[in-house]
């Protein structure tokens, strides 16, 4: 399999604005509609749609490359959600409040 995009370098937590981080944590936790503690592909895609992403399918694909460490097809809310939120913040730096209106 050929990967055209390599994984991005992880962002240090101190570089992440706390306000946007908390907002995205809440947003993606609300996307867990069946409350199983795991975010499926469709739930993550719904989160990016709520962020008004122009390319939610692409963002979801990249999010799973970044956050799904055990490659089980789900993003665990307790363990892997931090990496998903970090990726989303990299995609929309400083624009979270405006996108959630």
Secondary structure, DSSP 8 states (H G I E B T S, - for coil): ---SS-------GGGS-HHHHHHHHHHHHHT-TT-SSEE-HHHHHHHHHHTT-TTHHHHHHHHHHHH-TT-SSSEETTTTHHHHHHHHHHHTTT-HHHHT-
